Amino acid sequence: MKYKLQIFLLVYFLVSSVIAFGQHCSNEMMEPADFKFIVQTAKFETGWYDEWLEHTGGEKILPEPLPEQGKWSHPYMKYGFPSAMHEDPHSSDVSNLAGPLPQNPKVQYFHVLQKKGGFSGMCPAFDFVDDSTLVTLSFGRENTTLLLLHVTDTIIVLDQIEVPGRGTKVMELIGKKGREKVFHNTAGGAYSYLSDKDHYYIPGAGD
């Protein structure tokens, strides 16, 4: 099944002399990216905390699930799945979806093959189109790659395009002042979100 990504770059502009901002959206047509990678399986071990086994009298049983947290149904954000870096409109960082269990877990990851300036790597957020289709941004030294993934027993890249990043070069981020820029500039996708219509919104650099 072919998915077509629609990228909406948000441009913020001053609308009055008071502190009030409006929002302008425009469509940007981007060329497909050449995201070189292989999917690998991580090696890991699972076990039980001694404190938990002491609490259960040595029984290897799972705790009772917590009650679901009430979620705000934001009119412009995806509901029922993680739709932003911090999960939901209230940035709760709490999911109502079940986590992995210790029986036969499987962990896969991208081994990115690009090097030097074309390197692309860290994906800080995964937003769910449905229970097996995810959208994420892979941040690199010079490029940011938007990825549409299908995840079942393995990871398949359905689509990929390069998008504008923060507007800074890696050498500009060296040192204390450079590192501070990372936390004062959220452009380029760190705080992007998935809408109720499956449109992906990315704050634009310098806007």
PyMOL commands that set and color helices and strands:
alter all, ss='L'
color gray80, all
select helices_A, chain A and resi 50-55+116-118+170-173+176-184
alter helices_A, ss='H'
color red, helices_A
select strands_A, chain A and resi 7-14+21-27+37-41+108-112+120-122+126-130+133-140+144-151+155-163+193-194+200-203
alter strands_A, ss='S'
color yellow, strands_A
deselect
rebuild
show_as cartoon
